[in-house]
């Protein structure tokens, strides 16, 4: 299971069986679960005062323990609505940010156990991403992973089945979305919701201002004027979004450079030879790999399926629990 800030993905028997937004809708009076995942996301920012929609994870960690437990329960039911998925003989492997504290790790483990898990293992997300990409993490060779999720960006150097160096920064997809919201308000005087800002990011989000043939068409944004509340229609191009995201992307660049500065020379040589791997939803930002490659002078590779790299890695780890010594109980 990849328990992510933006999306939660569950893999069982090598198949992705759940890929849903990390959102849960609860009844305010009874705290009963009304909807989970995509259905709850449709309610997000649209509810009345008897329903609350919650994103249980913020910055990669559990912000609402009860809501997280209910969300995990609901997603487990999606896999097998009739029978209990997790019998005592079965196990769960969950990806967690590499910068998690002991308290945060305990919260994830407790949530999983309360939701029905009997034998819960944790794996750091960059390690899971590396396994999911297909890297031999136990080889005596350095590989660098940059996993850009919704709440955190995980930067790690992996060798001999361990994290030689890791840096987890709370700058990621949610910050890019917030940048777009702030930019649209300041530049175009239009109020946009978090969901609309996310749609802008998906449709015209970019890390560079020259995309050539890959340039997307302008995206039309609808919303109220910030001052008059009258309806507005604003076309947005990828170049202006690239400018508005520049500051946040620069923070990720700086974190990668800092990690490289602290990398041992032999491992550094391996990383230059192998390149650096990008995973997570943020890896899909247009032109990001090119921008990072040009800035750092090391080739950046986007994983074949960056959104599911961590989840695939947890699935492989689940099959090799006795082999992988880096799994945490």
C-alpha positions as CSV (number, residue, x, y, z in Angstrom):
1,X,0.0,0.0,0.0
2,X,1.2,3.5,-0.9
3,X,-0.5,5.7,1.7
4,X,0.0,9.0,0.0
5,X,-1.0,12.6,0.7
6,X,-2.8,12.9,-2.7
7,X,-3.6,9.3,-3.6
8,X,-3.7,5.9,-1.9
9,X,-2.8,2.8,-4.0
10,X,-3.2,-0.8,-3.0
11,X,-1.6,-3.7,-4.8
12,X,-2.4,-7.3,-4.2
13,X,-1.1,-10.3,-6.2
14,X,0.8,-7.9,-8.5
15,X,-2.4,-6.0,-9.5
16,X,-3.3,-2.5,-8.7
17,X,-6.7,-3.0,-7.1
18,X,-7.3,0.4,-5.6
19,X,-6.1,3.8,-6.9
20,X,-8.1,6.5,-5.2
21,X,-7.7,10.0,-3.9
22,X,-6.8,10.1,-0.2
23,X,-10.0,11.7,0.9
24,X,-12.8,10.6,3.3
25,X,-16.2,12.1,3.9
26,X,-17.7,11.7,7.4
27,X,-21.0,12.6,9.0
28,X,-20.3,15.5,11.5
29,X,-22.8,14.2,14.0
30,X,-22.0,10.5,14.1
31,X,-18.5,10.4,12.6
32,X,-19.8,7.6,10.3
33,X,-18.0,7.2,7.0
34,X,-20.2,8.4,4.1
35,X,-17.7,8.0,1.2
36,X,-14.1,7.2,0.6
37,X,-11.7,8.0,-2.3
38,X,-13.1,9.2,-5.6
39,X,-16.6,9.6,-4.3
40,X,-15.4,11.7,-1.3
41,X,-13.2,13.7,-3.7
42,X,-16.3,14.7,-5.7
43,X,-17.8,16.0,-2.5
44,X,-14.6,17.9,-1.5
45,X,-15.2,21.7,-1.2
46,X,-18.9,21.1,-2.0
47,X,-20.4,19.9,1.3
48,X,-23.0,21.3,3.6
49,X,-22.6,21.7,7.4
50,X,-23.6,18.1,8.2
51,X,-20.8,16.5,6.2
52,X,-17.1,17.0,6.4
53,X,-14.5,16.0,3.9
54,X,-11.0,15.3,5.2
55,X,-7.6,14.7,3.6
56,X,-6.2,12.6,6.5
57,X,-2.6,13.1,5.4
58,X,-0.8,16.4,5.2
59,X,2.9,16.7,4.2
60,X,3.2,13.0,3.9
61,X,2.1,12.2,7.5
62,X,-1.2,11.5,9.3
63,X,-2.9,14.7,10.3
64,X,-6.2,13.0,11.4
65,X,-5.7,9.6,12.9
66,X,-9.5,8.6,13.0
67,X,-10.1,9.8,9.4
68,X,-7.1,7.9,8.2
69,X,-8.2,4.7,9.8
70,X,-11.7,5.0,8.3
71,X,-10.2,5.7,4.9
72,X,-7.9,2.6,5.0
73,X,-10.9,0.5,6.1
74,X,-13.0,1.9,3.2
75,X,-10.3,1.2,0.7
76,X,-9.7,-2.4,2.0
77,X,-13.5,-3.0,1.5
78,X,-13.1,-1.8,-2.1
79,X,-10.7,-4.7,-2.7
80,X,-13.0,-7.4,-1.4
81,X,-16.4,-6.1,-0.2
82,X,-17.7,-9.5,0.9
83,X,-14.8,-11.1,2.7
84,X,-12.2,-9.6,5.0
85,X,-9.1,-9.0,3.0
86,X,-6.6,-9.1,5.8
87,X,-6.9,-12.4,7.7
88,X,-4.3,-12.9,10.5
89,X,-2.1,-14.9,8.1
90,X,-1.8,-12.1,5.6
91,X,0.5,-9.0,5.7
92,X,0.6,-5.4,4.7
93,X,3.6,-3.4,3.5
94,X,3.1,0.4,3.6
95,X,5.3,3.1,2.1
96,X,6.1,6.0,4.4
97,X,8.2,9.2,4.0
98,X,11.9,8.7,4.8
99,X,11.9,11.7,7.1
100,X,9.1,10.3,9.3
101,X,9.6,10.5,13.1
102,X,9.0,7.5,15.4
103,X,5.7,9.0,16.4
104,X,4.6,9.4,12.7
105,X,5.7,5.8,12.0
106,X,3.7,4.6,15.0
107,X,0.6,6.5,13.8
108,X,0.7,4.8,10.3
109,X,1.2,1.3,11.9
110,X,-1.6,1.9,14.4
111,X,-4.0,3.1,11.7
112,X,-3.2,0.0,9.6
113,X,-3.7,-2.4,12.5
114,X,-7.0,-0.8,13.6
115,X,-8.2,-1.0,10.0
116,X,-7.6,-4.8,10.0
117,X,-3.9,-5.4,9.3
118,X,-2.4,-8.1,11.4
119,X,1.3,-8.1,10.3
120,X,2.3,-4.6,9.3
121,X,5.6,-3.7,7.8
122,X,6.8,-0.2,6.8
123,X,9.2,0.7,4.0
124,X,10.6,4.1,3.2
125,X,9.1,5.6,0.0
126,X,12.3,6.2,-2.0
127,X,13.4,2.6,-1.3
128,X,10.0,1.3,-2.5
129,X,10.1,3.6,-5.5
130,X,13.6,2.3,-6.5
131,X,12.3,-1.3,-6.2
132,X,9.2,-0.4,-8.2
133,X,11.3,1.2,-11.0
134,X,13.3,-2.0,-11.2
135,X,16.6,-1.0,-9.6
136,X,18.7,-3.7,-7.9
137,X,18.7,-1.9,-4.5
138,X,21.0,-4.5,-2.9
139,X,23.8,-4.1,-5.5
140,X,27.0,-2.4,-4.4
141,X,26.2,0.6,-6.6
142,X,24.9,4.1,-5.9
143,X,21.5,5.1,-7.3
144,X,19.6,8.3,-6.5
145,X,15.8,8.6,-6.4
146,X,13.8,11.8,-6.3
147,X,10.2,10.9,-5.4
148,X,7.9,13.9,-5.7
149,X,4.6,13.1,-4.0
150,X,1.7,15.3,-2.9
151,X,3.1,16.3,0.5
152,X,6.8,15.5,0.5
153,X,9.7,15.2,-1.9
154,X,12.0,12.3,-1.0
155,X,15.6,12.4,-2.1
156,X,17.7,9.3,-1.4
157,X,20.9,7.6,-2.4
158,X,20.5,3.9,-2.2
159,X,23.3,1.2,-2.1
160,X,23.6,-2.3,-0.6
161,X,20.0,-2.5,0.4
162,X,20.0,0.7,2.5
163,X,19.6,4.5,2.4
164,X,23.1,5.8,2.4
165,X,21.7,9.4,2.4
166,X,18.2,10.6,2.5
167,X,16.5,14.0,2.6
168,X,12.8,14.4,3.0
169,X,11.5,18.0,2.4
170,X,7.9,19.1,2.8
171,X,7.8,20.8,-0.6
172,X,5.8,18.9,-3.2
173,X,2.7,18.7,-5.3
174,X,0.4,20.4,-2.8
175,X,2.8,23.4,-2.8
176,X,2.6,23.6,-6.6
177,X,-1.2,23.6,-6.3
178,X,-1.1,26.4,-3.7
179,X,1.3,28.4,-5.9
180,X,-1.3,28.3,-8.7
181,X,-4.1,29.3,-6.4
182,X,-2.1,32.3,-5.2
183,X,-1.0,33.3,-8.7
184,X,-4.5,33.2,-10.2
185,X,-5.8,35.4,-7.3
186,X,-2.9,37.9,-7.6
187,X,-2.4,38.0,-11.4
188,X,-5.9,37.4,-12.7
189,X,-8.1,38.5,-9.8
190,X,-10.0,35.2,-10.0
191,X,-10.7,32.9,-7.1
192,X,-10.0,29.2,-7.8
193,X,-10.5,26.2,-5.6
194,X,-7.9,23.7,-4.7
195,X,-9.5,21.3,-7.1
196,X,-9.4,23.8,-10.0
197,X,-5.8,24.7,-9.2
198,X,-5.0,21.0,-9.5
199,X,-6.8,20.8,-12.9
200,X,-4.7,23.7,-14.1
201,X,-1.5,21.9,-12.9
202,X,-2.5,18.7,-14.8
203,X,-3.6,20.5,-18.0
204,X,-0.9,23.3,-18.3
205,X,1.6,22.7,-15.5
206,X,5.2,23.0,-16.7
207,X,8.7,23.5,-15.2
208,X,10.1,25.3,-18.2
209,X,8.9,28.0,-20.6
210,X,9.9,26.3,-23.8
211,X,8.3,23.0,-24.4
212,X,8.3,23.0,-28.2
213,X,6.1,20.3,-29.7
214,X,5.0,19.1,-26.3
215,X,3.4,22.4,-25.4
216,X,-0.3,22.0,-24.2
217,X,-3.1,24.2,-25.4
218,X,-4.2,27.0,-23.2
219,X,-6.6,26.0,-20.4
220,X,-9.8,28.0,-19.8
221,X,-10.4,28.7,-16.1
222,X,-13.9,29.7,-14.8
223,X,-14.4,31.3,-11.4
224,X,-15.7,34.4,-9.6
225,X,-13.9,37.7,-9.6
226,X,-12.0,38.2,-6.3
227,X,-13.5,41.6,-5.7
228,X,-16.8,41.9,-7.6
229,X,-17.8,38.1,-7.4
230,X,-18.9,38.4,-11.1
231,X,-18.1,35.3,-13.2
232,X,-14.8,35.3,-15.1
233,X,-13.3,33.2,-17.9
234,X,-9.5,33.3,-18.0
235,X,-7.3,31.4,-20.5
236,X,-4.1,30.2,-18.9
237,X,-0.9,29.2,-20.8
238,X,1.8,26.8,-19.7
239,X,4.5,29.6,-19.7
240,X,2.8,31.6,-17.0
241,X,2.3,28.5,-14.9
242,X,6.0,27.7,-15.3
243,X,6.9,31.1,-14.0
244,X,4.5,30.8,-11.0
245,X,5.9,27.4,-10.1
246,X,9.6,28.5,-10.4
247,X,10.2,29.2,-6.7
248,X,8.9,25.9,-5.5
249,X,10.8,23.9,-8.1
250,X,13.9,25.8,-7.2
251,X,13.6,24.5,-3.6
252,X,13.5,20.9,-5.0
253,X,16.6,21.7,-7.1
254,X,18.4,23.0,-4.1
255,X,17.5,19.9,-2.0
256,X,18.9,17.6,-4.8
257,X,22.1,19.6,-5.0
258,X,22.5,19.5,-1.3
259,X,22.1,15.7,-1.3
260,X,24.7,15.4,-4.1
261,X,27.1,17.6,-2.1
262,X,26.9,15.2,0.8
263,X,27.3,12.0,-1.3
264,X,30.5,10.0,-1.1
265,X,32.7,10.3,-4.3
266,X,32.4,6.6,-5.3
267,X,28.6,6.7,-5.0
268,X,28.5,10.1,-6.8
269,X,30.4,8.6,-9.7
270,X,27.8,5.8,-9.9
271,X,25.0,8.4,-9.9
272,X,26.6,10.4,-12.8
273,X,26.9,7.1,-14.8
274,X,23.3,5.8,-14.0
275,X,21.5,9.1,-13.9
276,X,18.9,10.2,-11.3
277,X,15.4,8.7,-11.3
278,X,12.2,10.7,-10.9
279,X,9.1,9.1,-9.5
280,X,5.8,10.2,-7.9
281,X,3.1,12.4,-9.4
282,X,5.4,15.4,-9.5
283,X,7.6,13.6,-12.0
284,X,4.8,14.1,-14.6
285,X,5.2,17.9,-14.6
286,X,6.1,18.9,-18.2
287,X,9.8,19.7,-18.7
288,X,10.8,18.9,-15.1
289,X,13.4,16.2,-16.0
290,X,14.9,18.5,-18.7
291,X,15.1,21.5,-16.3
292,X,16.8,19.4,-13.6
293,X,19.2,17.8,-16.1
294,X,20.2,21.2,-17.4
295,X,20.6,22.6,-13.9
296,X,22.6,19.8,-12.4
297,X,24.4,18.3,-15.4
298,X,23.3,14.8,-14.6
299,X,20.7,13.0,-16.7
300,X,17.3,12.7,-15.0
301,X,15.1,9.7,-16.0
302,X,11.3,9.7,-15.4
303,X,10.1,6.3,-14.3
304,X,7.9,4.4,-16.7
305,X,5.0,4.6,-14.3
306,X,6.0,7.3,-11.8
307,X,2.6,7.4,-10.1
308,X,2.6,3.8,-9.1
309,X,6.4,3.2,-8.5
310,X,6.1,3.3,-4.7
311,X,3.0,1.0,-4.7
312,X,4.7,-1.5,-7.1
313,X,7.7,-1.5,-4.8
314,X,5.6,-2.2,-1.7
315,X,4.1,-5.1,-3.7
316,X,7.5,-6.6,-4.5
317,X,8.6,-6.1,-0.9
318,X,5.5,-8.0,0.3
319,X,6.7,-11.0,-1.7
320,X,10.2,-10.7,-0.4
321,X,9.7,-10.0,3.3
322,X,12.3,-12.6,4.4
323,X,14.8,-11.3,1.8
324,X,14.7,-7.5,2.4
325,X,16.2,-6.6,5.8
326,X,15.3,-2.9,5.4
327,X,11.6,-3.5,6.1
328,X,10.5,-2.1,9.5
329,X,8.1,-3.7,11.9
